[in-house]
């Protein structure tokens, strides 16, 4: 019997489908396992390569397979899709076959396996984002209901929290609805406490990480951005240069090029939306700080931001600044250097 060298694994919601091939790429079998059964089967195999899409539980299985001596490869879903034999028939078997075909490509790009600590820290970020979204939805819902009775409030969570106790005695609010406002107030307080606990944990992680502290030296990069970048990107070794990181974050323009003529469109918005949102908010803060600073006191980077704002407008400037911050963060993580706002002088020819 031919020896298994590569296994493509499709991680479904309740089962796992594995497609095994030999050294020549010939398919040996396709099997369906339970979660427990897959772990037991993988432990009995001789060391080989397991490939999975970078999705939920993929990092856990990659760490477990590595513990058994296997090589684990994670592939972005968009790189697997072109290898699926039937575009109209998407199923677990076809997906597993596409994954095993993709991993055998010599120029395939892979996702690094995250450590337990990195995933634990990212869990705090995801829960914070989820609870923040729930808070925004509750505020919008409450404001919409109050508007039906002629009460218009600010979008600010703090403004709504201040106004809710007084609305209990407002004659415009029906008695039947006041119990709902009490429930909304309690739910907002609960969400605020949970969001605050997440931010405290994230700030503590940022203080303990040397890389995060170096990132925080960049104007517009706070502890939440620094912690998220360190936990997600790691040492930056997955990216050849800063532009590759910016492209992974979706901060570069789409290309529609043909016949040697390059046509650039809007940004791709691919990759991690959470990181891209943090960098965009940081770019807004950095641009505002640059505009508020006296012209003679602006750094070279701040002067570039102001000139960019005048030339391209507000929104395009934010994208360009976020792109710049992503490249700077890559340099900090990949080279282990501190942020130096005067580093440009080292590469500027000095007058004779």
ABEGO torsion letter per residue (X at the ends): XBBBABBBBBBBAABBBBBBBBAAGBBABBBBBBAAAAAAAAAABBBBBBBBBBBBGAAAAAAAAAAAGBBBBBBBAAAAAAABABAABBBAAAAAAAAAAAAABAABBBBBBBBAAAAAAAAAAAAAAAAAAAAAAAAAAAAAAAAAAGBBBBABAAAAAAAAAAAAABAABBAAAAAAAAAAAAAAAAAAAAAAAAAAAAAAAAAABAAAAAAAABBGBBAAAAAAAAAAAEAGAABABAAAAAAAAGABBBBBBBGGBBBBBBBAGBEBAAAAAAAAAAAAAAAAAAAABBAAABBAAAAAAAAAAAAAEAAAAAAAAAAAAAAAAAAAAAAGBBBBAAAAAAABBBBX
